[in-house]
Amino acid sequence: MLNIEKSQAADMLRQFSILFVDDDADVRDSMASYLGRRVSHIYTAENGEAGLSSFMAMRPDIVISDVRMQGMDGWIDDVSQDS
């Protein structure tokens, strides 16, 4: 197990960008606020289609997605680096 101190972990986390996808505006806003204080960039999207579009445009380091949304859900099988 990786043994690092909390301050080191916080510094490492600040280097990442996150895309948070959720169709519930309250959840999306509260998580964006929470995560935004901890990472370099936080991007949000309101559904799977917008999430995929944001992913392709922003190329975040981490994607957190609701898996039960209308239309395109949060399950994405493969997004290659060449797309």
C-alpha positions in Angstrom: 0.0 0.0 0.0 1.2 3.5 -0.9 2.3 5.3 2.3 1.9 9.1 1.8 0.9 11.9 4.2 -2.4 13.7 3.8 -0.6 16.9 2.6 1.2 15.0 -0.1 -2.0 13.3 -1.2 -3.7 16.7 -1.3 -0.9 18.1 -3.4 -1.1 15.2 -5.8 -4.8 15.5 -6.1 -4.5 19.2 -7.0 -2.8 18.2 -10.2 -5.8 16.4 -11.6 -8.8 17.5 -13.6 -12.2 15.8 -13.1 -15.3 15.5 -15.3 -18.4 14.9 -13.1 -21.5 13.7 -15.0 -24.9 13.6 -13.3 -28.4 14.4 -14.4 -29.4 15.6 -11.0 -28.5 19.3 -10.8 -28.3 19.4 -7.0 -25.9 16.5 -6.9 -23.8 17.9 -9.8 -23.5 21.3 -8.2 -22.6 20.1 -4.7 -20.0 17.6 -6.0 -18.6 20.3 -8.3 -18.2 22.6 -5.3 -16.6 19.8 -3.2 -14.3 18.5 -5.8 -13.4 22.0 -7.2 -11.7 22.8 -3.9 -9.5 19.8 -4.3 -8.5 19.5 -7.9 -7.0 21.8 -10.6 -10.1 21.8 -12.8 -13.6 20.5 -12.4 -15.9 20.1 -15.5 -19.5 19.1 -15.2 -22.1 17.7 -17.7 -25.8 17.0 -17.3 -26.1 13.8 -19.2 -24.1 11.1 -21.0 -24.0 12.9 -24.4 -22.8 16.1 -22.9 -20.3 14.1 -20.8 -18.9 12.4 -23.8 -18.6 15.7 -25.7 -16.9 17.3 -22.7 -14.5 14.4 -22.3 -13.5 14.6 -26.0 -12.9 18.4 -25.7 -11.3 18.6 -22.2 -9.6 15.3 -21.8 -9.9 15.2 -18.0 -7.7 12.9 -16.0 -10.7 11.4 -14.1 -14.3 10.9 -15.0 -17.0 10.3 -12.4 -20.4 9.5 -13.8 -23.9 8.6 -12.8 -24.6 5.3 -14.5 -28.4 5.7 -14.5 -29.3 8.6 -16.7 -31.9 9.1 -19.5 -30.6 8.7 -23.0 -26.9 7.8 -23.0 -26.1 6.6 -19.5 -22.7 6.6 -17.7 -21.4 3.3 -19.1 -18.8 4.0 -21.7 -17.0 0.9 -22.9 -14.1 2.4 -24.8 -12.9 5.9 -25.5 -9.6 5.5 -27.3 -6.9 8.1 -27.2 -7.1 8.4 -31.0 -10.8 9.6 -31.0 
